[in-house]
Amino acid sequence: MQNQKQYEIDKKYLAMARIWAENSYCERRKVGALIVKDKMIISDGYNGTPSGLENCCEDAQGKTHDYVLHAEANAITKVAKSSNSSEGATLYVTTSPCMECSKLIIQSGIKRVVFSERYRIQTGLELLEKVGIKIEQIEIQ
């Protein structure tokens, strides 16, 4: 288990990610993500549609459109467009990453992932563990 000070910091960043998730237009699940490096938030994201598309995540039947970007992908692509580097950073995300986002996390150089809710499919977490990225679940209210 990590030290108490880091645990309290992690809880605060997860709470901020949860607040950021409220920006999402998705009905089924709102997810928020923050990338933190050297005690600074260097990027943020929430699930939604790519720029230029109507910000509607689900079809009339409630099924998520294939082109919806996950919060992690939005945060990683946002940092890629900036002068910041995510090498060695921590990703805080409200829901554990899927396989596709886990691949992006690996390639972006993020070394630690802290999440609140465990997604029903856990292959993304298994991949992160396989390559040595630290993962931690902290449930927050």
Stockholm file with secondary structure:
# STOCKHOLM 1.0

chainA/1-141         MQNQKQYEIDKKYLAMARIWAENSYCERRKVGALIVKDKMIISDGYNGTPSGLENCCEDAQGKTHDYVLHAEANAITKVAKSSNSSEGATLYVTTSPCMECSKLIIQSGIKRVVFSERYRIQTGLELLEKVGIKIEQIEIQ
#=GR chainA/1-141 SS CCCHHHHHHHHHHHHHHHHHHTTCCCSSCCCEEEEEETTEEEEEEESBCCTTSCSCCBCTTSCBCTTCBCHHHHHHHHHHTSSCCCTTCEEEEEECCCHHHHHHHHHHTCCEEEEEECCSCCHHHHHHHHTTCEEEECCCC
#=GC SS_cons         CCCHHHHHHHHHHHHHHHHHHTTCCCSSCCCEEEEEETTEEEEEEESBCCTTSCSCCBCTTSCBCTTCBCHHHHHHHHHHTSSCCCTTCEEEEEECCCHHHHHHHHHHTCCEEEEEECCSCCHHHHHHHHTTCEEEECCCC
//
